[in-house]
Structures are given as C-alpha cells and as structure tokens.
C-alpha cells in the first residue's frame, strides 16, 4: 500500500470521531440542554378557569461564573534566573564535569520542559475559559454576566504582572465583554428599565475576591485602586424596573394607598472581603459597612412586595460544617504582620446575620437571593429564621432589646418547605461552582421574573458544565492530528504522482 493511501485511510478513520467531538465541544450547551429557567406564573384563585399562562423567557437572566483565577508568573520559575544555571558551576576535573552534566539533565532541562509545559497550560486554560463564556453567551442569551470574585490567581503580584493578567482577562477569556462603565457604578440611585439597554448583555460585572484584593488582613488602598481601575468598583448598586403592569399598591396603616410601584430588581455588588475583623485598614472596612447599611438596611430601601434584591459577593455566609464542602474556618496573620484575617471560608455569624436581617426585614416576605463564589465545589443553601424573631418592639422608642435572631441553614432541597411557610423568613444562597477546568468548567444560570399572579419576584437556577479541561485539550489535539494527517496525505500523493510522472516521461 502506498504511503498516501495509508494516510488517507487513517485520515478518514479519524475524521468522523473528530467531527463528532468538535461538534459536541462547540455546541455543548445545546447537547447538555443548558438554558435559563423559564418564567412560570402561578394561577391565582380567581382565575381557576383560565388557561395556564405559558412559560416565557425571564426578563432578567444572569450568567454567573465563579473563580477563574488566572495564573501567571507566580506559577512559573523565576524568569531572571539563567537558562542553564548548572553550566555556571565551577569544575576542575572529570568528576566535576560529570556532576555538572547530571545537574544539567536532572535540573536544568527538566526546568525548561516544565516551564514550556506550564506556559502552554496557561495559554490553553485562557482559551478553555473563553470557550465557556463565548459558548454560553451565544447559546443562552444572558441579559447580564457576573464573575463572582477571584478573577486573578494572586493578590500578591506586582503591577506589571497584574496588567498582563488584566489584559488576558479582557482580551482572551472575556473577549467581546466590557467592564461596567463608571457612569453607572459611581452613580447614586441609578435606575434603568430592564431590557432597555442591550449593552448590558456584553457588560461583565466583576466582584472582588481574596485573590484580587486580599482578605481583611492584607487589603490595602493600592490593591483596591488597581482592581477598580481594571474591573470596576468593589461596592456599587443599580436598580432595574420592570416595564408593563404596575405591582401591588403600597398602603399605610389605615389602608390608604400611598403609591403603586413597578416591580424592581435591586442589584447590589458588595466587597465582602473586609466585613469581618481584625483587618489591615479600618477605613476600608468602614466604607464597606457603610455601603451595606445604606443599600440594604437604610429606610430609603424599605422592602416591599414589588422589590427584590440580588446580592453579588464573594465569600459565602456562615453555615455549620457539613452543609457545604467548606466548613467555618478563620486563620490570622502573626501579630508582627498586623494580626488581621489571613484566610476565611465563610463570613462570621455576626456579619452573616447583618446581611440576612437587612435582606429579610420588614413585615412582608422579601424575595431576594445571594450569589457568591469562593468555595470552588459550589453549594445551594437556604437560610431561615422564625419571622416573629424579626419584629420591631411594639412601643416606638422602647428600650426593650430585640430577641436574638437564630439563623438556620441547610441544603436548598431539604429546606424549601420551610421557606414556603408564611411565618418563616427565608433566603436562598447559591455558591456558584468554579469555572476552572478541575471543577468541570461550571457556569450558573439564574432567572428572575415577577409573578403578577402572586405579586412576588421569583428566582430559579440551573447550572451548566463543559467538563474537565482535558476534554477541551483532547478534542483540539485530535483535530490537529487529523489536519496534519490530511495535509501529509495530500503532500505525499503529490510527490508520488510527480515521481510516477517523471518515470513515465523518462521511459517514453
């Protein structure tokens, strides 16, 4: 058998599996049936004879991505070291020369190969993450996108390396995406109509994580400034109103209608990295606490049945060990380095309670949800407390202390019945599984819509995973092999025909 014939047979054998694998890879959201949950509406008691309203596309669809953690020079050998340091060692005899040769093989060449492999791995990881963002954005059509912290792999990197990773983030991984402009993040009381500005589908909301700005014990103003310059403010909010029908009227104690609000969704981006203490900068902590007070606890944002909050942050709320993969954990710097928080898995019980009380206060059940990252394995939980614990004292100005609120938490499925109890204040917290390859290239798909039949906001969540990064690598390597074999086959056939043609001409 001629070599060209063998190569073409091999090409045809590999072409079909390569085509099937590549089709799956580039259409994996379709094959995995990934999509945002559809908006469903509860039939009211007065409309029992009406046909059920069909499911529709939710007006708010948030593509949530957790912890990409772009690595760089911190995962590579020091570039300032000589390429072959063993050659610089002195030697005087054959034994010394032999030692140098052994060090060259065992250390230097291995270091070169490791560096080359790691650089290739970093390059492939960027495009693997980019494939997830590009594929899901195209297939699922989100209205908004958020990266829930740990955009980069280390807060300790220098400004030059930070700029390199920033460029990779925007120009490779989230190519086509835009940072949210300062005209929005620095605007007080900004309100937009949901769906009116299509640019939101391209904007990427960046939440600050510990690998971006540090934990409370090492957060500094310069780290905050460079993050905000590259990715946007660490604390900001915006409100989206829903056009169409007017929501439930707001009435006073005598039943007099004060106003009738359109349903609105309050998007709050919170830097949770320095809410707990001790910390490095008291001023930065006070700024985050003041923002939390203003946007969640202030009377200006008094909850109503037509208002819901989506809180986007990084560190999960406190919960007992065993509910999620990460249990409660705090670690601190030595006193000589300030003694601040060096690492934490959850927010403290006090800080978590502060957030929950703000989101679930008021006499009415407030439909809100929290999305965060940090725990790479992901988790879906419910937090609840008896509503009677959250009531204000009967007498205005009374010195009576409010009862201590005890918050419970459990996996979402086991707590959903408690959440439906009118006497229970409950809130869902979704810790989005990391999009890194070792965690399956996961993405979260959150839908939010206002159910006019029950006058409440409703949230539903799906997840979509590409698979470990080895799948991405294997399929592209297979494609490359098929292309090379096809080209070699064509080139070999060309040479064979030239040789045969030359012989024929010579014989004639």
Buried (B, 14 or more C-beta within 10 A) or exposed (E): EEEBEEBBEBBEEBBEEBEEBBEBBBEBBEEBEBBBBEBBBBBEEEEEEEEEBEEEEBBBBBBBBBBBBBBBBEEEEEEEEEEBEBEEEEEEEEEEEEEBEEBBEEEBEEBEEEBEEBEEBBEBBBBBBBBBBBBBBEBBEBBBBBBBBBBBBBBEBEEEBBBBBBEBBBEBBBBEBEBBEEEBBEEEEBEBEBBEEEEBBEBBBBBBBBBBBBBBBBBEEEBBEBBBEBBBBBBBBBBBBBEEEEBBBBEEEEEEEEEEBBBBBBBBBBBBBBBBBBBBBEEBBEBBBEBBEBBBBEEEBEBBBBBBBBBBBBBBBBBEEEBBBBEBEEEBBEEEEBBBBBEBBBBBBEBBBBBBBBBBBBEBBBBBBBBBBBBBEBBBBBBBBBBEBBEEEEEEEEEEEEEEBEBBBBBBEEBEEBBEEEEBBBBBBBBBBBBBBEBBBBBBBBBBBBBBBBBBBBBBBBBBBBBBBEBBBEBBEBBEBBEEBBEBBEEBBEEBEEEEEEEEEEEE
